[in-house]
Amino acid sequence: MTLKTTLLASAIAFAPIAAFAEMTIGFSQIGSESGWRAAETTVTKQEAAARGIDLKFADAQQKQENQIKAIRSFIAQGVDAILVAPVVATGWDEVLEEAKDAEIPVVLLDRTVDADKALYLTAVTSDLVHEGNVAGQWLVDEMAGADCRIVELQGTTGSSPAIDRKTGFEQAIADHPNLQIVRSQTGDFTRSQGKVVMESFLKAEGGENICALYAHNDDMAVGAIQAIKEAGLKPGEDIKIVAIDAVPDAHLAIANGEMNATIELTPNMAGPALDALEAYLASGTEPAKWIQTESKLFTAADDNQAIYDMKKDLGY
């Protein structure tokens, strides 16, 4: 059931909706490249169900063209709003213009886009640069001036997390010449590619010449842990490992001494997004263009086994 009203003359972007009940919202998800992504999907569906929202879900399988098709399908169906976790940062202007012309507000989840901010209602994300900075600062503190040759597993090329998490990490270590990134390659945010690329790093550099691994997400780190073990080395000891997301398997790896640190990215982007939509659709109250979620550093000092037990049934 659509609830759209006429666009007010003073409004610059989207038409407010009188009530939040019986809403239909389209959700274009990147895919399921990681445990965190699966948890975000699960939590989004739970949040929608709890609010009585009819959520139309589309899995893009890591392809932007699939997301654009899904968004156009949502527009054609006359949904009341669209949630999208964009697979890459560029190439969204045209389809976002189409949503705006149809008076359908769009909310970005966990990633941003390089487009006019007037084309979307708000973005609910963590501070991705800050996440990378926290990871880098942890390594700065951990090494305490000792030399460290770092290999880096990047996320999907062109995605905002890959760009920003790399930027933040490099900023943190920039004034510490003892820390040097010697290899950097995309693992596409997947566990399988994390393992493959780490194998190539070990072959190229020799395990004894790698001090630390920085992975843009935990799934790549977990894949890399397997490669390190198969090479006869001890992950977390011979090679220090810091990554981002704080998925259950990362907590388990830390509890087992096979990983050193992870920075949490909450999978509940939908809660703040739907809160913002509820206020906007009910009264026209526009949210800030960026709603920031909290990040937290976890290390061996935390009770990671207990955190794993708490998180393992959340859909990861």
C-alpha positions as CSV (number, residue, x, y, z in Angstrom):
1,M,0.0,0.0,0.0
2,T,1.5,3.4,-1.0
3,L,1.0,6.4,1.2
4,K,2.5,9.2,-0.9
5,T,1.1,12.7,-0.8
6,T,1.6,15.6,-3.1
7,L,5.0,17.2,-3.0
8,L,4.8,20.5,-1.0
9,A,6.0,23.6,-2.9
10,S,8.5,24.3,-0.2
11,A,10.1,20.8,-0.2
12,I,13.3,20.3,-2.1
13,A,13.6,16.6,-2.4
14,F,10.9,14.1,-1.3
15,A,7.2,14.1,-0.4
16,P,6.4,13.3,3.2
17,I,4.0,10.5,4.0
18,A,1.2,10.9,6.6
19,A,1.7,7.6,8.4
20,F,4.3,4.9,8.9
21,A,1.9,1.9,9.1
22,E,1.5,-0.5,6.1
23,M,4.6,0.8,4.5
24,T,6.3,-0.9,1.5
25,I,10.1,-0.4,1.4
26,G,12.6,-1.8,-1.1
27,F,15.9,-3.0,0.2
28,S,18.8,-3.5,-2.3
29,Q,21.5,-5.4,-0.6
30,I,25.0,-5.8,-2.0
31,G,25.0,-9.6,-1.6
32,S,26.3,-11.9,1.0
33,E,30.0,-11.6,0.6
34,S,30.7,-11.7,4.4
35,G,29.2,-12.8,7.7
36,W,28.7,-9.2,8.6
37,R,26.6,-8.6,5.4
38,A,24.4,-11.6,6.2
39,A,23.9,-10.2,9.7
40,E,22.9,-6.8,8.3
41,T,20.3,-8.5,6.1
42,T,18.9,-10.5,8.9
43,V,18.7,-7.5,11.3
44,T,17.1,-5.3,8.6
45,K,14.4,-7.9,7.9
46,Q,13.8,-8.2,11.7
47,E,13.6,-4.4,12.1
48,A,11.1,-4.1,9.2
49,A,9.0,-7.0,10.5
50,A,8.8,-5.5,14.0
51,R,7.5,-2.3,12.5
52,G,4.9,-3.9,10.3
53,I,6.8,-2.9,7.1
54,D,6.5,-4.9,3.9
55,L,10.1,-5.2,3.0
56,K,10.9,-6.1,-0.7
57,F,14.4,-7.6,-0.7
58,A,16.8,-7.8,-3.6
59,D,20.2,-9.5,-3.5
60,A,22.6,-7.8,-6.0
61,Q,25.3,-10.6,-5.8
62,Q,28.0,-7.9,-5.7
63,K,27.0,-6.3,-9.0
64,Q,26.1,-2.7,-9.4
65,E,24.0,-3.3,-12.5
66,N,21.8,-5.7,-10.4
67,Q,21.3,-3.0,-7.8
68,I,20.3,-0.4,-10.4
69,K,17.8,-2.9,-11.9
70,A,16.4,-3.6,-8.4
71,I,16.0,0.1,-7.6
72,R,14.2,0.8,-10.9
73,S,11.9,-2.2,-10.1
74,F,11.2,-0.7,-6.7
75,I,10.3,2.6,-8.3
76,A,8.1,0.9,-10.8
77,Q,6.3,-0.9,-8.0
78,G,5.7,2.5,-6.2
79,V,7.4,1.6,-3.0
80,D,7.3,4.2,-0.2
81,A,11.0,4.3,0.4
82,I,14.2,2.5,-0.7
83,L,17.1,1.3,1.4
84,V,20.3,0.6,-0.5
85,A,23.8,-0.6,0.5
86,P,25.7,0.5,-2.5
87,V,28.3,-2.0,-3.9
88,V,30.5,0.8,-5.2
89,A,30.6,4.6,-4.7
90,T,30.2,5.9,-8.2
91,G,27.6,5.6,-11.0
92,W,24.4,6.3,-9.0
93,D,23.3,9.7,-10.2
94,E,20.9,8.6,-12.9
95,V,18.9,6.1,-10.8
96,L,18.8,8.3,-7.8
97,E,17.4,11.1,-10.0
98,E,14.7,8.6,-11.1
99,A,13.8,7.9,-7.4
100,K,13.7,11.6,-6.6
101,D,11.5,12.3,-9.6
102,A,9.2,9.5,-8.3
103,E,9.2,11.2,-4.9
104,I,10.6,8.1,-3.2
105,P,13.2,8.8,-0.5
106,V,16.4,6.8,-0.6
107,V,18.5,5.9,2.5
108,L,22.0,4.6,2.1
109,L,23.1,1.9,4.5
110,D,26.7,1.3,5.7
111,R,28.2,2.8,2.6
112,T,28.2,6.2,0.8
113,V,28.1,7.3,-2.8
114,D,29.7,10.0,-4.8
115,A,26.5,11.8,-5.8
116,D,24.7,15.0,-5.0
117,K,23.5,14.7,-1.4
118,A,20.1,16.1,-2.5
119,L,19.5,12.8,-4.3
120,Y,19.2,10.8,-1.1
121,L,17.5,11.4,2.3
122,T,20.4,10.3,4.6
123,A,23.2,7.9,4.9
124,V,23.5,5.6,8.0
125,T,27.1,4.5,8.3
126,S,30.0,4.2,10.6
127,D,33.0,6.6,10.2
128,L,34.9,4.3,7.8
129,V,38.0,6.5,7.9
130,H,37.9,6.4,11.7
131,E,37.7,2.6,11.6
132,G,40.9,2.4,9.6
133,N,42.5,4.9,11.9
134,V,41.6,2.9,15.0
135,A,43.2,-0.2,13.3
136,G,46.3,1.7,12.5
137,Q,46.6,3.3,15.9
138,W,46.3,-0.2,17.5
139,L,49.2,-1.4,15.5
140,V,51.3,1.8,16.3
141,D,50.7,1.1,20.0
142,E,51.3,-2.6,19.7
143,M,54.6,-2.3,17.9
144,A,55.9,0.5,20.2
145,G,58.5,1.7,17.7
146,A,59.6,-1.8,16.5
147,D,59.9,-2.3,12.8
148,C,56.9,-4.0,11.2
149,R,56.4,-5.0,7.6
150,I,52.6,-5.0,6.9
151,V,50.5,-6.7,4.3
152,E,47.0,-5.3,3.5
153,L,43.9,-7.1,2.3
154,Q,41.7,-4.4,0.7
155,G,38.0,-4.6,0.3
156,T,36.1,-4.5,-3.1
157,T,37.9,-2.1,-5.4
158,G,36.0,1.2,-5.7
159,S,33.8,0.6,-2.6
160,S,33.7,3.3,0.0
161,P,34.8,1.0,2.9
162,A,37.9,-0.1,0.9
163,I,38.8,3.5,0.1
164,D,38.1,4.9,3.5
165,R,39.5,2.1,5.6
166,K,42.7,2.3,3.7
167,T,42.9,6.0,4.1
168,G,42.3,5.9,7.8
169,F,44.9,3.2,8.4
170,E,47.5,5.0,6.3
171,Q,46.8,8.3,8.2
172,A,47.4,6.5,11.5
173,I,50.8,5.0,10.5
174,A,52.0,8.0,8.4
175,D,54.3,9.4,11.1
176,H,55.7,6.1,12.1
177,P,58.4,5.0,9.6
178,N,58.9,1.8,11.5
179,L,55.5,0.6,10.0
180,Q,55.6,-0.1,6.3
181,I,52.9,-1.5,4.0
182,V,54.8,-3.8,1.7
183,R,51.9,-5.6,-0.1
184,S,48.4,-4.4,-0.7
185,Q,45.7,-6.2,-2.8
186,T,42.0,-6.7,-2.9
187,G,40.4,-9.8,-1.4
188,D,37.0,-8.5,-2.4
189,F,35.7,-8.7,1.2
190,T,35.4,-12.5,1.0
191,R,36.9,-15.3,3.1
192,S,38.0,-17.4,0.1
193,Q,39.8,-14.5,-1.6
194,G,41.4,-13.4,1.7
195,K,43.0,-16.9,1.9
196,V,44.1,-16.8,-1.8
197,V,45.6,-13.4,-1.6
198,M,47.3,-14.1,1.8
199,E,48.9,-17.2,0.2
200,S,50.3,-15.0,-2.5
201,F,51.7,-12.5,0.1
202,L,53.4,-15.4,2.0
203,K,54.9,-16.7,-1.2
204,A,56.1,-13.3,-2.4
205,E,57.5,-12.1,0.9
206,G,58.1,-15.1,3.0
207,G,56.2,-15.5,6.2
208,E,59.2,-14.6,8.3
209,N,59.3,-11.2,6.6
210,I,55.7,-10.3,7.4
211,C,55.1,-8.7,10.8
212,A,51.4,-7.9,10.5
213,L,48.2,-8.2,8.5
214,Y,45.6,-5.4,8.2
215,A,42.4,-6.6,6.6
216,H,39.5,-4.4,5.6
217,N,37.1,-6.9,7.0
218,D,37.1,-9.9,9.3
219,D,36.1,-12.5,6.7
220,M,39.2,-11.8,4.7
221,A,41.2,-12.0,7.9
222,V,39.7,-15.4,8.8
223,G,40.6,-16.7,5.3
224,A,44.1,-15.3,5.8
225,I,44.4,-17.1,9.2
226,Q,43.9,-20.4,7.4
227,A,46.6,-19.6,4.9
228,I,49.0,-18.6,7.6
229,K,48.4,-21.8,9.5
230,E,48.9,-23.9,6.3
231,A,52.2,-22.2,5.9
232,G,53.3,-23.5,9.3
233,L,53.1,-20.2,11.1
234,K,51.1,-19.1,14.1
235,P,48.5,-16.4,13.3
236,G,48.3,-13.8,16.0
237,E,51.8,-14.6,17.1
238,D,54.1,-14.9,14.1
239,I,51.9,-12.4,12.2
240,K,49.8,-10.0,14.1
241,I,46.3,-9.5,12.7
242,V,43.9,-6.5,12.9
243,A,40.7,-6.3,11.0
244,I,37.3,-4.6,11.0
245,D,33.7,-5.7,11.5
246,A,33.8,-7.7,14.8
247,V,31.9,-10.7,13.4
248,P,31.5,-13.7,15.7
249,D,34.3,-15.7,14.0
250,A,36.7,-12.8,14.6
251,H,35.9,-12.8,18.3
252,L,36.4,-16.6,18.4
253,A,39.8,-16.2,16.6
254,I,40.9,-13.6,19.2
255,A,39.7,-15.9,22.0
256,N,41.8,-18.7,20.5
257,G,44.9,-16.4,20.1
258,E,44.8,-16.5,16.3
259,M,43.8,-12.8,15.8
260,N,44.7,-9.7,17.8
261,A,42.1,-7.0,17.3
262,T,38.9,-6.1,15.5
263,I,36.9,-2.9,15.2
264,E,33.1,-3.3,15.4
265,L,30.8,-2.3,12.6
266,T,27.3,-2.7,13.9
267,P,25.0,-4.7,11.5
268,N,22.0,-2.7,12.8
269,M,22.0,0.1,10.2
270,A,18.3,-0.3,9.6
271,G,17.2,0.7,13.0
272,P,18.5,4.3,12.7
273,A,17.5,4.4,9.0
274,L,13.9,3.4,9.7
275,D,13.7,5.8,12.7
276,A,14.7,8.6,10.3
277,L,12.2,7.5,7.7
278,E,9.5,7.3,10.3
279,A,10.0,10.9,11.3
280,Y,10.3,12.1,7.8
281,L,7.4,10.2,6.3
282,A,5.1,11.2,9.2
283,S,5.9,14.9,9.4
284,G,8.5,15.8,6.8
285,T,11.2,16.2,9.4
286,E,14.5,15.8,7.4
287,P,17.3,14.0,9.2
288,A,21.0,15.0,9.0
289,K,22.6,13.8,5.8
290,W,24.8,11.5,7.8
291,I,23.8,9.4,10.8
292,Q,26.9,7.9,12.4
293,T,27.0,4.6,14.2
294,E,29.5,3.7,16.9
295,S,32.7,1.8,16.4
296,K,34.5,-0.2,19.2
297,L,37.9,-1.8,19.4
298,F,38.1,-5.3,20.7
299,T,41.3,-7.0,21.7
300,A,42.4,-10.0,23.8
301,A,41.7,-7.9,26.9
302,D,38.0,-8.4,26.2
303,D,35.9,-11.6,26.9
304,N,35.8,-12.6,23.3
305,Q,34.3,-16.0,23.9
306,A,31.3,-14.5,25.7
307,I,30.9,-11.9,22.9
308,Y,31.1,-14.8,20.3
309,D,28.4,-16.7,22.2
310,M,26.2,-13.5,22.2
311,K,26.6,-12.7,18.5
312,K,26.7,-16.2,16.9
313,D,22.9,-16.4,16.5
314,L,22.4,-12.9,15.1
315,G,22.5,-14.0,11.5
316,Y,26.2,-13.7,10.8
